[in-house]
Amino acid sequence: MSLQETLEVHVKAAIKALFQSNLESVEFQATRKEFAGDITVVVFPMLRVVKGNPAVIGEQVGQYLLDNVDLVKGFNVVKGFLNIEISDRYYLDFFQNIKDDTKFGFAKEQDDKAVMVEYSSPNTNKPLHLGHVRNVLLGYSVAEIIKASGKKVYKTQIINDRGIHICKSMLAYQKFGENEAPTEILKGDKLVGNYYVKFDQAYKAEIADLITQGQSEAEAKKNAPLLLEAQDMLIKWEAGDKAVVALWEKMNQWVYDGFDVTYKNIGVDFDAYYYESQTYLLGKEFVAEGLKTGVFIRKEDGSVWCDLTEDGLDEKIVLRSDGTAVYMTQDIGTAIQRIKDYPDVGGMVYTVGNEQDYHFKVLFLILKKLGFDWAKQLFHLSYGMVDLPSGKMKSREGTVVDADDLIQEMADTAEEISKELGKLEEYSNNEKQELYKTIGLGALKYYILKVDPKKRILFDPKESIDFQGNTGPFIQYTYARIQSILRKATSTSLSDQVYKDVKLHEKEKQLIKQLEQFPEVIQNAAAQHSPALIANYTYDLVKDFNSFYQNVSILGADTEEEKQFRVGLSQSVSATIKNAFGLLGIDVPERM
């Protein structure tokens, strides 16, 4: 049990013994720095079951704990707040139990329903860009955090590989491609993305030409020959035209191969793939079922709708009058198909930008109305856009920040700053390049993940690689510093020491208190789908370690026992940093 859980049992026992009353729960908070104590019990909520002066009640409860509970070594009361001092023995015993646990904080997998986390889900007409990077980092990290909280997790994506936007790239390649193919320098996803931009350029030129011939802008956009050809290509694709399908398969494979390289560079993976070309017809059978049960209604023109006005939403179409499906229909069918494919899944997390908030409210509500119990365990991991100092990105105009280019830019920036600081003079060139990538990626991931997912981000590459402050490189550098300490302490045995005579320094106690929070932080981060909780916990842990390092001599301790304890504490901190950063998908370097 955690300190809070242990104390809650004893506080409830105190109230029972002193006042013959039963407390349902105990409210705790961190003790304010100006008062002595390690944890504070808030007395005011107890007044519901115990009548009296809060300060007097606090004194009575505090004395009971001091007299009856070994881990309590002192207390003080400030108005209605009972500040409790915890014995060194408690912290030493806690530390003794975790110091050899490489998976400290991670819960064992429960025999519970699995969770499926969807992220990335790109279009096959362009490479991954900065917006995708935030999506991928969030989805991957949330999946890892949920896994660490004790649940089985499947990582998935649905690839948008059909539709008019795909045909635009295909048509431009057909017209202007001259059999160009991917090379080592030009990945397939970038090649296809180039033709998406070329389509837009040619399309705009046609629009301008039609306007000079007397058409309105709206007419010109609708009548431009290139758009009409793309629409015709989509009809042929849906009809299974062999030549069109062959071109579609070839160009999509180029894109998939390119995506794989980017995912590997970013350091993320997937367990299952879904493709819109295989799912866009799903859902119709459930519309028919919903019509029978009254979940859906058919209008006079033959279209089918779901009336959600009583739920505070509006009417939502699920089938057009010509019988064709809409995105909502497809998403209903895909969700149900995933449960068929993975029967142990009891909930899903959709990592999709906040412009789709309304869509997911409707989707989840319709699935509930269709009677699926697992629909109660669906979550939209909504996130804000990522902006750059240069402004908003546009795929059609080719002004997006390509993910591969961004990763390289981060490594280059790390190299530039490292050279200025002169930190890596003893490294070989290969070691330096690998480390620049580790630092650059760590900076990128941490900068994005330390922010609450709902907030919009202004991403500044140079600021993210600062070796001071709340950044990835600052934390990585602290980890590397600890590894240096551990290498110097190789003669120190850490395995069987009991630490009977260690008297804790305040900085040592603060570090152990911070370590103790890690399991709860993981559980909270999983419940809130927030990697930011892990990121900012790690920063706080590192700040506490650096304060400890500056105030307490580790290798120059007065006794061998103290030295072993401090080395062991440093080792536990570094292991926790590594575990926490692993949940964010960030590597930590042994030297830096």
Disulfide bonds with the S-S distance in Angstrom:
none
